[in-house]
């Protein structure tokens, strides 16, 4: 049921992304080729799907907010291109394919990431059928989530912490920015675009925070227990890069317990919602059995 739902939404998102980032009659063609290479490299489209699911949960129609949803995916993809660079995590593979800088070179990979980030805001600003004030509020939150007080800030903590001993609070702060910020922005965006009331936005914000935590913990677990074939990149990279994770700070079993606790908290945050939030419930439960 969830897999079918996600497949259908992925098809819709991919069709929209192909229009926003075309592959023909563009200049310079190498730049658009590099942008599309990473954008269509097999991502799960989790953030745009969650935006649409949040809109559905508050009584809206998520399909109406594709522009903002696709913008979020562009921001996420840009972050992956830059994260894989030699100066960052220095990864050769992403989603089972060579990373952008291995195919197009470091300079073009940087520029492709930059172009996706800027295209994201052009795309989101063109969101139809929503009051401009709401669109601007949502974009303000998304830009904060993607910037120094969100994703970029988390990346800075990650980069500056390699080879160092850091405490749990620093790890949480790092992942709240690096991973959790865009999840929270996606859920809040979907709710606000669909005209959610205050308690709905607050509940979905709590859900997003717990989802992001569970996602990161299970990501750390997969780096130890997963297979390269399924996760699409070499396992054990956190240990090789001397990164602090929930597994290295505690233990594999403790990390699994913490993931279960976060999933339970996310489900509790949805307690006031009815069946309209079942997709979100299934999404967070699926984290405990994910293999990629």
Phi and psi in degrees as a GROMACS rama.xvg file:
@    title "Ramachandran Plot"
@    xaxis  label "Phi"
@    yaxis  label "Psi"
@TYPE xy
-65.549  -41.7735  UNK-2
-61.6182  -42.0332  UNK-3
-64.2617  -43.1339  UNK-4
-58.7677  -47.5032  UNK-5
-67.2145  -37.9683  UNK-6
-61.0373  -44.6882  UNK-7
-63.7292  -42.748  UNK-8
-68.3276  -36.5314  UNK-9
-61.2163  -41.3701  UNK-10
-61.7304  -43.4135  UNK-11
-65.1837  -43.9562  UNK-12
-64.6742  -42.9864  UNK-13
-63.4657  -39.6046  UNK-14
-62.8514  -40.7674  UNK-15
-68.6585  -43.4477  UNK-16
-60.1196  -37.6356  UNK-17
-63.5518  -29.723  UNK-18
-79.1309  -38.4021  UNK-19
-71.3892  -35.838  UNK-20
-120.969  81.5953  UNK-21
-69.9636  162.396  UNK-22
-112.339  -4.7183  UNK-23
-125.129  151.58  UNK-24
55.7835  44.4452  UNK-25
-123.86  156.402  UNK-26
-146.149  134.297  UNK-27
-79.3889  134.231  UNK-28
-59.7278  -34.2681  UNK-29
-64.586  -34.0243  UNK-30
-66.0814  -47.4872  UNK-31
-67.2859  -32.1233  UNK-32
-63.4151  -42.523  UNK-33
-67.8868  -39.7813  UNK-34
-61.9399  -46.8919  UNK-35
-70.6335  -31.4863  UNK-36
-55.5646  -48.2583  UNK-37
-79.4514  -35.9447  UNK-38
-65.7884  -32.2385  UNK-39
-113.255  36.2021  UNK-40
-92.1544  14.2945  UNK-41
102.506  24.8461  UNK-42
-68.0099  155.578  UNK-43
-82.4911  -7.36371  UNK-44
57.7281  35.9813  UNK-45
-62.4129  -44.2211  UNK-46
-67.2424  -48.4642  UNK-47
-64.206  -33.883  UNK-48
-64.8143  -40.7191  UNK-49
-67.3566  -35.5519  UNK-50
-59.4738  -46.9434  UNK-51
-66.9603  -38.5569  UNK-52
-65.673  -35.8419  UNK-53
-66.2911  -41.6696  UNK-54
-61.599  -42.1999  UNK-55
-62.2668  -38.9956  UNK-56
-65.5467  -26.3223  UNK-57
-99.9926  13.4122  UNK-58
94.7432  8.65124  UNK-59
-95.9953  -165.505  UNK-60
-127.779  102.831  UNK-61
-56.558  -29.1227  UNK-62
-61.3128  -20.8987  UNK-63
-75.6212  -10.7027  UNK-64
-116.521  38.1918  UNK-65
-63.7619  -33.3732  UNK-66
-62.09  -47.7527  UNK-67
-69.2604  -39.3082  UNK-68
-59.527  -45.6063  UNK-69
-67.7156  -35.3655  UNK-70
-60.0443  -39.923  UNK-71
-62.0729  -39.8613  UNK-72
-66.7518  -36.179  UNK-73
-63.7759  -42.4063  UNK-74
-63.0825  -44.6806  UNK-75
-60.4282  -44.3916  UNK-76
-65.5944  -41.3877  UNK-77
-57.7364  -41.3585  UNK-78
-64.814  -34.7546  UNK-79
-69.379  -41.5042  UNK-80
-58.0552  -46.8783  UNK-81
-72.0212  -35.6881  UNK-82
-63.5112  -30.3261  UNK-83
-82.0641  -10.7397  UNK-84
-61.2962  152.564  UNK-85
-53.7415  -33.3767  UNK-86
-75.5268  -11.705  UNK-87
-109.354  -106.277  UNK-88
-88.8358  -13.7177  UNK-89
53.9475  55.7153  UNK-90
-101.165  139.095  UNK-91
-91.074  -20.8109  UNK-92
-129.946  145.289  UNK-93
-144.937  125.169  UNK-94
56.3116  33.8644  UNK-95
80.6236  3.66191  UNK-96
-123.169  157.232  UNK-97
-57.6014  140.317  UNK-98
-70.1742  162.983  UNK-99
-54.525  -45.3352  UNK-100
-69.4673  -23.1244  UNK-101
-74.4162  -26.6181  UNK-102
-93.1634  -43.9259  UNK-103
-109.783  -6.15595  UNK-104
91.7552  156.72  UNK-105
-61.9918  -44.1082  UNK-106
-60.712  -46.9097  UNK-107
-68.7937  -34.6081  UNK-108
-62.8758  -43.7206  UNK-109
-60.4755  -45.4338  UNK-110
-68.0702  -35.9884  UNK-111
-63.7055  -40.6007  UNK-112
-64.1245  -45.1449  UNK-113
-59.3224  -42.5197  UNK-114
-66.2562  -38.1626  UNK-115
-66.6023  -39.016  UNK-116
-62.6371  -46.2904  UNK-117
-71.4929  -36.4427  UNK-118
-62.87  -30.6198  UNK-119
-58.9812  -44.2609  UNK-120
-75.1333  -33.4172  UNK-121
-61.1688  -42.9006  UNK-122
-65.3961  -45.7313  UNK-123
-68.2066  -34.5371  UNK-124
-67.2639  -18.2465  UNK-125
-91.0811  11.1503  UNK-126
-60.2779  118.626  UNK-127
-86.3968  168.269  UNK-128
62.5564  22.8294  UNK-129
-132.522  136.073  UNK-130
-53.2692  133.847  UNK-131
-51.5994  -36.5909  UNK-132
-63.3807  -36.4586  UNK-133
-70.2433  -43.2209  UNK-134
-59.8175  -44.2894  UNK-135
-65.5868  -37.7859  UNK-136
-63.9206  -45.3426  UNK-137
-62.9444  -44.9434  UNK-138
-65.2845  -32.9652  UNK-139
-62.3768  -42.9692  UNK-140
-67.3578  -40.141  UNK-141
-66.0399  -42.1145  UNK-142
-64.156  -37.3355  UNK-143
-64.8525  -43.1057  UNK-144
-63.5344  -30.8269  UNK-145
-89.3322  -8.14589  UNK-146
-102.803  -151.927  UNK-147
-63.307  -28.7989  UNK-148
-95.5658  13.0133  UNK-149
-140.018  -115.271  UNK-150
-60.6554  -47.3573  UNK-151
-64.3076  -41.199  UNK-152
-59.5402  -41.9135  UNK-153
-63.4939  -38.2852  UNK-154
-64.9231  -36.7464  UNK-155
-64.3516  -44.3436  UNK-156
-60.7558  -42.8874  UNK-157
-59.8592  -49.2171  UNK-158
-65.3728  -40.9554  UNK-159
-80.26  -8.33054  UNK-160
-99.2591  -4.1934  UNK-161
-60.6426  131.486  UNK-162
78.1907  3.62384  UNK-163
-113.613  158.689  UNK-164
-92.5532  118.309  UNK-165
-122.902  155.498  UNK-166
-87.9891  174.327  UNK-167
-61.956  -39.2428  UNK-168
-62.0023  -37.7809  UNK-169
-69.0414  -39.3785  UNK-170
-62.1438  -43.4182  UNK-171
-62.6799  -43.9931  UNK-172
-62.1853  -40.63  UNK-173
-60.7422  -47.4768  UNK-174
-79.7047  -26.2235  UNK-175
-60.3843  -36.6898  UNK-176
-81.6079  -53.5062  UNK-177
-65.0867  -40.6412  UNK-178
-113.765  -46.478  UNK-179
-72.8487  -29.7455  UNK-180
-61.2155  -43.3022  UNK-181
-72.8646  -32.1321  UNK-182
-62.6033  -45.7867  UNK-183
-63.2726  -41.735  UNK-184
-62.3114  -39.0023  UNK-185
-64.2307  -47.797  UNK-186
-65.8775  -44.0015  UNK-187
-66.9267  -38.0763  UNK-188
-62.5178  -48.3756  UNK-189
-59.0645  -42.1602  UNK-190
-65.6374  -47.7395  UNK-191
-70.1485  -37.577  UNK-192
-62.8195  -32.7228  UNK-193
-89.4441  5.45404  UNK-194
79.8218  33.5483  UNK-195
-64.0528  152.682  UNK-196
-87.0461  171.133  UNK-197
-57.8485  -45.0475  UNK-198
-66.7812  -32.3574  UNK-199
-67.286  -43.6957  UNK-200
-62.9887  -42.2083  UNK-201
-63.5884  -43.6347  UNK-202
-65.4285  -42.1101  UNK-203
-70.8131  -28.6298  UNK-204
-65.5205  -45.8469  UNK-205
-62.4745  -43.3098  UNK-206
-57.5435  -46.6437  UNK-207
-61.7728  -40.892  UNK-208
-64.0013  -42.158  UNK-209
-71.8407  -36.6917  UNK-210
-61.1497  -47.1261  UNK-211
-59.6945  -39.8621  UNK-212
-65.9683  -46.6425  UNK-213
-62.316  -39.5557  UNK-214
-61.6632  -45.3268  UNK-215
-67.6065  -41.0744  UNK-216
-63.0976  -44.9618  UNK-217
-68.0733  -29.3417  UNK-218
-64.2377  -42.7733  UNK-219
-63.4056  -38.3807  UNK-220
-65.1262  -43.2453  UNK-221
-63.4885  -29.9773  UNK-222
-64.9399  -18.4253  UNK-223
-102.089  -42.322  UNK-224
-103.768  -12.7894  UNK-225
-78.7595  178.607  UNK-226
-119.664  145.981  UNK-227
-59.8559  -35.0441  UNK-228
-60.14  -38.6302  UNK-229
-89.4949  -38.331  UNK-230
-87.4551  -11.8232  UNK-231
82.2161  7.41162  UNK-232
-154.574  161.862  UNK-233
-59.1987  139.631  UNK-234
-84.2671  161.405  UNK-235
80.6684  10.05  UNK-236
-67.2594  -31.5545  UNK-237
-62.7395  -42.5316  UNK-238
-68.3996  -43.4589  UNK-239
-61.4808  -34.8557  UNK-240
-92.5601  9.08074  UNK-241
55.5954  43.0946  UNK-242
-89.7766  142.801  UNK-243
-82.0701  125.463  UNK-244
-131.817  173.704  UNK-245
-65.5759  -27.5215  UNK-246
-75.8658  -44.7523  UNK-247
-73.3013  -29.9366  UNK-248
-75.4799  -33.676  UNK-249
-118.407  -104.657  UNK-250
-159.582  168.542  UNK-251
-62.3208  -43.6431  UNK-252
-66.9642  -39.7711  UNK-253
-67.3155  -38.7359  UNK-254
-62.0026  -40.5141  UNK-255
-62.9899  -40.182  UNK-256
-64.2381  -42.2243  UNK-257
-65.3478  -36.1219  UNK-258
-63.7692  -44.1363  UNK-259
-61.5092  -39.8575  UNK-260
-64.068  -41.8667  UNK-261
-66.891  -39.0959  UNK-262
-62.3285  -44.1685  UNK-263
-60.6671  -40.1063  UNK-264
-66.686  -38.4841  UNK-265
-63.9961  -42.0295  UNK-266
-65.1453  -38.0823  UNK-267
-63.4255  -34.3933  UNK-268
-64.1764  -22.062  UNK-269
-96.2395  11.384  UNK-270
-61.3981  -26.7831  UNK-271
-84.531  -9.08899  UNK-272
-90.1592  154.383  UNK-273
-95.3556  -148.759  UNK-274
-65.9274  -17.4369  UNK-275
-63.3009  -15.6864  UNK-276
-105.616  12.6926  UNK-277
-62.6721  -33.3917  UNK-278
-61.8133  -42.6247  UNK-279
-65.1448  -37.1797  UNK-280
-63.1845  -44.6615  UNK-281
-65.7808  -35.8211  UNK-282
-64.8291  -42.3759  UNK-283
-74.8415  -35.1595  UNK-284
-62.9544  -34.8449  UNK-285
-65.7814  -18.8564  UNK-286
-61.9751  -30.5809  UNK-287
-75.0607  -11.9514  UNK-288
-122.214  10.6809  UNK-289
-68.2575  147.581  UNK-290
-125.863  9.57214  UNK-291
